[in-house]
Amino acid sequence: MNWNTILFGIFPYIALTLAVVVTAYRMVYRPFSVSAQSSQLLEQKRLFYGSIAMHWGLVLVLLGHLLALLIPKGLLLWNAVPLRLYLLEITGLGLGLWALVGTWVLLTRRLSVARVRAASTSMDYVVLVVILVSALSGVLTALFYRYGSFWFPAVMTPYLWSILTLQPRPELLADLPFWTQLHVFNFWVFLAVFPFSRLVHIITVPLGYVLRPWQIVIWVRKLAR
């Protein structure tokens, strides 16, 4: 057993197990520990710009990754026209840079604003650092190893499906460059720390709303004389 097998064949299942089990535990047995714990009242300006950039940048980039996972052939057909390939690559790089800048703004905000720093936990810093590493490694991969939308369907899509179907193929990543391997490993790290952070409310709050029992609202009004 080598490091490639441990990092990309075994650790993903540890991360997925933590993500599911700890999230379910907090939702059922510790519902009051799930909160966004907003620091908006402590500082608003940098929070606004950093949060918008990080959240929208990450969401749109993740949607692109999801499309590559679900419809790899459609992505390759899109890239068959050079202009569309360049447009996709430039858009992905721009969104990655946007997310990177937003994450950096939020991290420096927590470090430099005394009131925000006092209200922060160690997990807040861990999550931001993990997201920063993910965004940075993704941007460096896009810059140094271009046309990821071409090699992603050929390498990453089979690897991810092998993990999801319980037939791991970590050897697919053995020859990838360092920044790409770091980007993939950091994704599993994010899944592992996600249920321990305040970000877990992204899943538990909507899911709890759907699963909650019916509520009957009865209005009590004084009868008019």
C-alpha positions in Angstrom: 0.0 0.0 0.0 1.4 3.4 -1.0 0.5 7.0 -0.3 -1.5 7.3 -3.5 -3.8 4.5 -2.3 -4.1 6.0 1.2 -4.8 9.6 0.1 -7.1 8.9 -2.9 -8.4 5.4 -2.3 -9.0 5.1 1.5 -9.2 8.7 2.8 -12.2 9.6 0.5 -14.3 7.1 2.3 -13.3 8.4 5.7 -14.2 11.9 4.6 -17.6 10.7 3.1 -18.4 8.8 6.3 -17.7 11.8 8.5 -19.7 14.0 6.3 -22.8 11.8 6.5 -22.6 10.5 10.1 -21.6 13.7 11.9 -24.0 15.8 9.9 -26.9 13.4 10.8 -25.8 13.3 14.4 -25.7 17.1 14.8 -29.1 17.4 13.0 -30.8 14.8 15.2 -29.1 15.0 18.6 -27.5 18.5 18.6 -29.9 20.7 16.6 -29.0 23.9 18.5 -25.4 23.5 17.6 -26.3 24.1 14.0 -26.2 27.8 13.3 -24.7 30.2 10.7 -23.5 32.4 13.6 -23.4 35.4 11.4 -20.8 38.1 12.2 -22.5 40.8 10.0 -23.2 43.0 13.0 -19.5 43.0 13.9 -18.3 44.1 10.4 -20.3 44.5 7.2 -18.2 46.0 4.4 -15.6 43.3 3.9 -18.0 40.6 4.8 -20.3 41.7 1.9 -17.6 41.8 -0.8 -15.8 38.7 0.5 -18.9 36.6 1.0 -20.4 37.4 -2.4 -17.1 36.6 -4.2 -16.4 33.4 -2.3 -19.9 31.9 -2.3 -20.9 32.7 -5.9 -17.4 31.9 -7.2 -17.4 28.5 -5.5 -21.0 27.6 -6.4 -20.5 28.3 -10.1 -17.2 26.4 -10.2 -18.7 23.5 -8.4 -21.6 23.5 -10.9 -19.1 23.2 -13.7 -17.4 20.3 -12.0 -20.7 18.6 -11.5 -21.6 19.0 -15.2 -18.3 17.4 -16.1 -19.1 14.5 -13.7 -22.6 14.0 -15.0 -22.3 14.7 -18.7 -18.7 14.3 -19.7 -19.5 13.5 -23.3 -21.5 16.7 -23.6 -18.6 18.7 -22.2 -16.3 17.2 -24.8 -18.7 18.0 -27.6 -18.9 21.6 -26.3 -15.1 21.8 -26.4 -15.0 20.5 -30.0 -15.2 24.1 -31.1 -12.0 26.0 -30.1 -13.9 29.3 -29.3 -16.2 27.5 -26.9 -13.3 25.8 -25.3 -11.5 29.1 -24.7 -14.6 30.7 -23.4 -15.2 27.9 -20.9 -11.6 27.9 -19.7 -11.4 31.7 -19.3 -14.8 31.7 -17.5 -13.6 28.9 -15.1 -10.3 30.7 -14.4 -12.1 34.0 -13.7 -14.6 32.3 -11.3 -11.7 30.6 -9.5 -9.8 33.9 -9.1 -13.0 35.5 -7.9 -13.5 32.8 -5.2 -9.8 33.0 -4.3 -10.0 36.8 -3.7 -13.2 36.5 -1.7 -11.8 33.8 0.5 -8.7 35.8 1.2 -10.8 38.8 2.1 -12.9 36.8 4.6 -9.8 35.2 6.1 -7.9 38.5 6.6 -11.2 40.0 8.0 -11.3 37.4 10.7 -7.6 38.0 11.5 -7.6 41.8 11.4 -10.9 42.8 12.9 -10.8 42.5 16.6 -14.5 42.0 17.2 -14.7 39.3 14.5 -11.6 37.6 15.7 -13.0 37.4 19.3 -16.2 35.8 18.0 -14.4 33.3 15.7 -13.6 29.7 16.5 -10.6 27.6 15.4 -12.9 25.7 13.0 -13.8 29.0 11.3 -10.1 29.4 10.4 -9.7 25.8 9.4 -12.6 26.0 6.9 -11.4 29.2 5.4 -7.8 27.9 5.0 -9.1 24.7 3.4 -11.2 26.7 1.0 -8.3 29.0 0.2 -6.0 26.1 -0.6 -8.7 24.6 -2.8 -9.2 27.8 -4.7 -5.5 28.4 -5.0 -4.6 24.9 -6.2 -7.5 25.1 -8.7 -6.3 28.4 -10.1 -2.7 27.1 -10.4 -3.9 23.9 -12.1 -5.9 26.0 -14.6 -2.9 28.2 -15.3 -0.1 25.6 -15.5 -2.1 22.6 -16.8 -4.6 24.2 -19.2 -7.7 22.8 -20.8 -8.8 20.9 -17.7 -12.3 20.7 -19.2 -10.7 18.2 -21.7 -8.7 16.0 -19.3 -11.2 16.2 -16.5 -13.8 13.9 -18.2 -11.0 11.5 -19.1 -9.3 11.3 -15.7 -11.3 12.9 -12.9 -14.8 11.7 -13.9 -13.8 8.0 -14.0 -12.0 8.4 -10.6 -14.9 10.1 -8.9 -17.4 7.5 -10.2 -15.1 4.7 -9.0 -15.2 6.2 -5.5 -19.0 6.6 -5.6 -19.5 3.0 -6.9 -17.2 1.6 -4.2 -14.7 0.5 -6.7 -11.9 3.0 -6.1 -9.2 3.5 -8.8 -6.6 5.8 -7.1 -4.1 4.8 -9.7 -5.9 7.2 -12.1 -4.4 10.1 -10.1 -0.9 8.7 -9.6 0.7 10.6 -12.5 -1.1 13.9 -12.1 1.0 17.0 -11.2 1.3 18.1 -7.6 -1.2 21.0 -7.7 -3.9 18.8 -9.2 -3.4 16.1 -6.6 -3.5 18.7 -3.9 -6.7 20.1 -5.3 -8.3 16.7 -5.3 -7.1 15.7 -1.8 -8.1 19.1 -0.4 -11.7 18.4 -1.6 -11.8 15.3 0.5 -10.3 17.3 3.5 -13.1 19.8 3.0 -15.7 17.1 3.2 -14.1 15.7 6.4 -14.2 19.1 8.2 -17.5 20.3 6.8 -19.8 18.6 9.3 -17.8 20.0 12.2 -18.2 23.6 11.0 -21.0 26.1 10.9 -21.3 25.4 7.2 -23.3 22.3 8.0 -26.4 24.5 8.3 -26.4 24.6 4.5 -27.7 21.0 4.6 -29.4 20.6 7.9 -31.6 23.7 7.8 -33.3 23.0 4.4 -33.4 19.3 5.2 -34.9 19.9 8.6 -37.5 22.2 7.1 -38.6 19.5 4.6 -38.7 16.7 7.2 -40.3 18.7 10.0 -43.9 17.6 11.1 -46.9 19.6 9.9 -47.6 22.7 11.9 -51.1 24.1 12.3 -51.3 27.8 12.9 -54.4 29.0 14.8 -55.1 32.7 14.9 -56.6 34.0 18.1 -58.4 37.2 17.5 -60.8 39.2 19.8 -64.3 39.2 18.4 -65.4 42.7 17.3 -68.1 44.2 19.4 
